[in-house]
Amino acid sequence: MCDICSMILIKELRIRRGLSQNQLGRLVGVTGSAISAIERGYTKEPRWRLVTAIAKELRVGARTLFATEKYAVGSRRGKGAV
């Protein structure tokens, strides 16, 4: 999955859950602006903690959202990366 696909997927799942960017942000401990930045691709490599928190709230696996080399299974960079 490409980065642009990840951004689109997050937005689509958020909307399906009936959440605004601000609501999702509050649920995961960031601002709505941070969620917006992720959805628009301005945050290229969110911290793994944030990825997992977003995935939990969107009810999907974290690797579903960001299926890139950075977070790939077995990747040394996949845990606690920037």
Buried (B, 14 or more C-beta within 10 A) or exposed (E): EEBEEBBBBBBEBBEEEEBEBEBBBBBBEBEBEBBBBBBEEEBEBBEBEBBBBBBEBBEBEBBEBBBBEBBEEEEEEBEEBE
